[in-house]
Amino acid sequence: ENHALVSTLDFFPPMVEDPYLYGQIAATNALSDIYAMNGTPKTALNIVCFPDNEDLNILGKIIEGGNSKLVEAECALAGGHSIRDDSIKYGLSVTGLVNPKDVKKNNGTQCGDVLILTKPLGVGLTLNALRMNDCSKEMQERVFKSMTTLNKYACDVLKKYDVHALTDVTGFGLLVHLNEMLDEKNSAVIYKDSIPYFDDCQKYVEEFYLSGAAQTNRNSVEGKISFDCDFFTEEILFDPQTSGGLLASVSKADLEMLEKDFKENNLELYVVGEVIEKNEYNVYVRGRKI
């Protein structure tokens, strides 16, 4: 069987204080790009920027955290590169294999498809609240669990179904990724009452723990989205995700079995919208038609 190589590189500064957790999040995030193409990660290289005056035990914990996720993904660590820098940054270059016939593109939506999401939104807002010391322990645990859950498990289930377009939701937020998926060929409706998000996000928006990245996301699709919803819903749809879930455009005929399959595997699955014929706007955020 022929397989193609797919590679990805992701690294960023710490967004949490615990170095082991930071390593886990960075690795989960880097591996995600391979799963978003329906690939299987095989090898990884660590990429580290580290200051001379920092405690090397911190670096050890970061790499340990990252490696724990590589082990879970059955992906071999083949080495790495380290750079002296004035601040810490960590990530991985991951190479995987995918059958060229089974590559999932991020733009193949079909009219009538259902849009599904595999993790809640609100990572960016929660991390901002954490920086402001206004994030409960329960919320932290819930969000960190989501950020360190490999998209491998959702990808394994999706392999069995008619997936027309697939991507992972990252720093560009759900709406920018969805806009790219539609590729000016179709439009989509996002059901404003079906969007999953972490519990306290509404409070975070009220406190204006908003990020510049969310505003950049909003600007990038200006004039392409029609909103019939409140400001909070807009913000959650533009919120930048670190190690977010998969967004898939799937055949409506598969939905019932897909939901059952996800449930049996104890995986989260949210039906957030549908693909419709090309219309004036690329995406309509509104209530579900009864």
C-alpha positions in Angstrom: 0.0 0.0 0.0 1.4 3.4 -1.0 1.7 6.0 1.8 2.7 9.6 1.6 4.7 11.5 4.2 3.1 14.5 5.9 5.0 16.8 8.2 4.1 19.6 10.5 5.9 22.0 12.9 4.3 23.8 15.8 5.9 25.5 18.8 5.0 28.4 21.2 5.8 30.0 24.5 4.4 28.6 27.8 0.7 29.3 28.4 0.6 27.4 31.7 2.9 27.4 34.7 3.4 23.7 35.1 6.3 22.7 32.7 5.1 19.1 32.3 1.6 20.2 31.4 3.0 22.8 28.9 5.0 20.0 27.2 1.9 17.8 27.0 -0.2 20.6 25.5 2.5 21.5 23.0 2.9 17.9 21.8 -0.9 17.3 21.6 -1.1 20.5 19.5 1.7 19.5 17.2 0.3 15.9 16.6 -3.1 17.3 15.8 -2.1 18.5 12.3 -1.3 15.0 11.3 -4.7 13.7 12.6 -6.4 16.6 10.8 -5.2 15.1 7.5 -6.3 11.6 8.5 -2.6 10.6 9.0 -0.8 8.5 11.6 2.2 10.3 13.4 5.4 8.2 13.2 8.3 10.3 14.2 8.9 13.6 16.0 11.7 16.0 16.7 11.7 18.3 19.7 12.3 22.0 19.0 13.4 24.0 22.1 14.3 27.6 22.8 15.8 27.9 26.3 17.6 30.7 28.2 21.1 30.0 29.6 20.1 31.2 33.1 17.0 29.0 33.4 16.8 25.8 35.5 17.5 22.8 33.3 15.0 20.8 35.4 12.3 22.9 33.9 13.4 21.9 30.4 13.5 18.2 31.5 9.9 18.4 32.7 8.7 20.1 29.5 10.3 17.4 27.3 9.0 14.7 29.7 5.5 16.0 29.3 5.8 16.2 25.5 7.2 12.6 25.4 4.3 11.3 27.4 2.0 12.3 24.6 4.3 10.9 21.9 4.2 7.5 23.7 0.4 7.7 23.9 0.3 8.5 20.1 2.8 5.6 19.4 5.1 8.2 17.8 8.9 7.8 18.1 11.0 10.7 19.3 13.9 10.8 16.8 15.9 13.7 18.3 15.6 17.5 18.3 17.1 20.9 18.1 17.8 23.4 20.9 18.4 27.1 20.6 19.7 29.6 23.2 17.0 32.3 23.5 15.9 34.9 25.9 12.6 33.1 26.5 11.3 29.5 26.7 9.6 28.1 23.6 8.8 24.4 22.9 7.2 22.4 20.2 7.7 19.5 17.8 8.1 18.8 14.2 6.0 15.7 13.5 6.1 13.4 10.5 3.3 10.9 9.7 2.1 8.6 7.1 -1.2 8.8 5.2 -2.6 6.8 2.3 -3.0 9.3 -0.6 -6.4 7.9 -1.3 -7.5 8.6 2.2 -6.1 12.1 2.8 -8.8 14.3 4.3 -8.7 17.8 2.7 -9.8 20.9 4.6 -12.0 22.0 1.7 -14.4 19.5 0.3 -17.7 20.3 2.0 -20.9 19.1 0.2 -24.3 20.7 0.3 -26.4 18.9 2.9 -23.4 17.9 5.1 -23.6 18.1 8.8 -20.8 20.1 10.7 -19.4 18.3 13.8 -16.9 19.5 16.4 -15.1 17.2 18.8 -14.0 19.6 21.6 -15.7 22.6 23.2 -14.5 26.2 22.4 -13.2 28.8 24.8 -9.5 27.9 25.4 -8.3 31.4 24.6 -10.7 33.0 26.9 -9.9 30.6 29.7 -6.1 31.1 29.4 -6.7 34.9 29.5 -8.8 34.4 32.7 -6.0 32.3 34.1 -3.5 35.1 33.5 -5.8 37.4 35.4 -6.0 34.9 38.3 -9.8 34.6 37.7 -10.1 30.9 36.6 -11.5 28.3 39.0 -9.6 25.0 39.7 -12.5 23.1 38.1 -12.3 25.1 34.9 -8.6 24.8 34.7 -8.8 21.0 35.0 -11.6 20.7 32.4 -9.7 22.9 29.9 -6.3 21.3 30.5 -7.9 17.8 30.0 -9.3 19.0 26.7 -6.0 20.5 25.6 -4.1 17.3 26.4 -6.6 14.9 24.7 -5.2 13.6 21.5 -7.3 14.1 18.4 -6.2 10.5 17.5 -9.3 9.0 19.1 -11.8 11.2 17.2 -9.8 10.6 14.0 -9.9 6.8 14.5 -13.7 6.9 14.6 -14.1 9.4 11.7 -11.9 7.1 9.5 -15.0 4.8 9.1 -17.3 7.4 7.8 -17.9 9.7 4.8 -15.9 12.7 5.8 -15.8 15.3 3.0 -13.7 18.0 4.8 -11.6 17.9 8.0 -9.5 20.4 9.9 -8.5 21.1 13.5 -9.6 24.2 15.2 -6.6 26.2 16.3 -5.6 29.8 16.7 -7.8 31.0 13.9 -11.0 30.1 15.8 -13.9 28.1 14.5 -15.3 30.7 12.0 -12.0 31.3 10.1 -11.4 27.6 9.8 -14.9 27.0 8.6 -14.7 29.8 6.1 -11.6 28.2 4.7 -13.4 24.8 4.6 -16.2 26.2 2.5 -13.7 27.5 -0.1 -16.3 29.9 -1.6 -18.1 26.8 -3.0 -20.8 26.5 -0.3 -22.2 28.4 2.6 -22.9 27.1 6.1 -25.3 27.7 9.0 -23.9 27.5 12.6 -26.6 26.9 15.2 -26.1 29.5 17.8 -27.6 27.4 20.6 -25.6 24.3 19.8 -22.0 25.7 20.2 -20.1 23.9 22.9 -18.0 26.0 25.2 -16.4 25.8 28.7 -18.8 26.8 31.4 -17.3 30.1 32.7 -16.6 31.6 29.2 -19.7 33.8 29.4 -18.3 35.4 32.5 -14.9 35.9 30.9 -16.4 37.7 28.0 -18.4 39.9 30.4 -15.1 40.7 32.2 -13.6 41.5 28.7 -10.8 38.9 28.9 -10.6 39.1 25.2 -7.6 38.5 23.0 -6.0 40.4 20.1 -6.0 37.1 18.2 -9.8 36.9 18.4 -10.0 40.4 16.9 -7.6 39.5 14.2 -9.8 36.5 13.4 -12.9 38.7 13.2 -11.2 41.2 10.9 -10.0 38.4 8.5 -13.5 37.3 7.6 -15.1 40.7 7.7 -18.2 40.9 5.5 -18.4 37.1 5.1 -20.3 36.2 8.2 -24.0 37.0 9.0 -24.6 37.1 12.8 -28.1 36.7 14.4 -26.7 36.2 17.9 -25.3 37.9 20.9 -21.8 39.3 21.3 -20.7 36.4 23.5 -21.5 33.9 20.7 -19.5 35.9 18.2 -16.5 36.0 20.6 -16.6 32.2 21.3 -16.7 31.5 17.5 -13.6 33.8 17.0 -11.8 32.6 20.1 -8.3 31.2 19.3 -7.9 27.6 20.4 -4.7 25.9 21.4 -4.9 22.1 20.8 -8.6 22.4 19.8 -10.8 19.7 18.4 -11.5 18.5 14.9 -14.1 20.2 12.7 -15.6 17.8 10.2 -18.1 18.1 7.3 -19.8 14.7 7.2 -22.6 13.1 5.2 -26.0 13.6 7.0 -26.7 9.9 6.4 -23.8 8.9 8.6 -24.7 11.2 11.6 -26.8 8.7 13.6 -24.1 6.0 13.5 -21.3 8.5 14.0 -23.0 9.9 17.2 -23.5 6.3 18.5 -19.8 5.4 17.7 -18.5 8.5 19.5 -20.7 7.8 22.5 -19.6 4.1 22.7 -15.9 5.4 22.7 -16.6 8.0 25.4 -15.7 10.8 23.0 -17.3 14.2 22.8 -19.2 15.1 19.6 -21.2 18.2 18.9 -23.4 18.9 15.9 -22.8 22.6 15.4 -24.3 23.3 11.9 -24.8 22.3 8.4 -23.6 23.1 4.9 -26.0 24.9 2.5 -25.9 26.1 -1.0 -23.7 29.1 -1.7 -25.5 32.2 -0.5 -24.8 35.9 0.0 -22.7 35.2 3.2 -20.3 32.4 3.6 -21.5 31.6 7.2 -24.8 32.4 8.9 -24.8 32.2 12.7 -28.5 31.7 13.7 -31.0 29.4 15.4 -31.7 25.9 14.0 -34.6 25.7 11.7 -37.5 23.8 13.4 
